[in-house]
Amino acid sequence: MGLVSRKCEPCRGGVSPIPREEAEGMLPEIPGWELEEGATKIRRTFRFLDFAQAMEFARKVGDVAEEEGHHPDISVGWGYCAVVFQTHKIRALHQNDFIMAAKVNSLLP
């Protein structure tokens, strides 16, 4: 089953983070995303023609995040929307972060 079709599972803390090697192995499933901060976060910056398109995309990301109950850090500016996922309860990466990255990628035309 592909990541985009999976649902996020509630993470209450106390779970082990995904090790760097496993995270690196999952990156091909979420094209455009990169590991950051010692493999504790994933980030992708999406480019758009103008501010309005970037804001519209950020809104769509927010809608998916609310639906799944797993929320990214989002930065928006003229022509870009940067999205960062980290499971805050464990201050590291969890499978939910990769599921959400796949769902965000699916928002692109």
PECOR-V158078 format. One record per residue. RES is the residue in three letters. PSI is psi in whole degrees, -180 to 180 (NA if undefined). Layout:
BEGIN
RES PSI
RES PSI
END
This chain:
BEGIN
MET 129
GLY 156
LEU -41
VAL -25
SER -2
ARG 161
LYS 148
CYS 142
GLU 139
PRO 133
CYS 114
ARG 12
GLY 174
GLY 6
VAL 154
SER 139
PRO 161
ILE 127
PRO 155
ARG -47
GLU -42
GLU -41
ALA -44
GLU -37
GLY -23
MET -17
LEU -38
PRO -22
GLU -13
ILE 72
PRO 139
GLY -14
TRP 149
GLU 149
LEU 146
GLU 162
GLU 60
GLY 32
ALA 35
THR -5
LYS 158
ILE 145
ARG 147
ARG 137
THR 121
PHE 138
ARG 142
PHE 168
LEU -23
ASP 179
PHE -41
ALA -42
GLN -39
ALA -43
MET -40
GLU -42
PHE -44
ALA -39
ARG -43
LYS -41
VAL -44
GLY -40
ASP -45
VAL -40
ALA -44
GLU -42
GLU -39
GLU -15
GLY 29
HIS 114
HIS 133
PRO 173
ASP 130
ILE 131
SER 133
VAL 140
GLY -174
TRP 111
GLY 8
TYR 156
CYS 114
ALA 133
VAL 130
VAL 129
PHE 139
GLN 140
THR 107
HIS -33
LYS -31
ILE -1
ARG 41
ALA -171
LEU 143
HIS 163
GLN -30
ASN -35
ASP -39
PHE -37
ILE -47
MET -39
ALA -41
ALA -41
LYS -39
VAL -44
ASN -35
SER -12
LEU -17
LEU 146
PRO NA
END
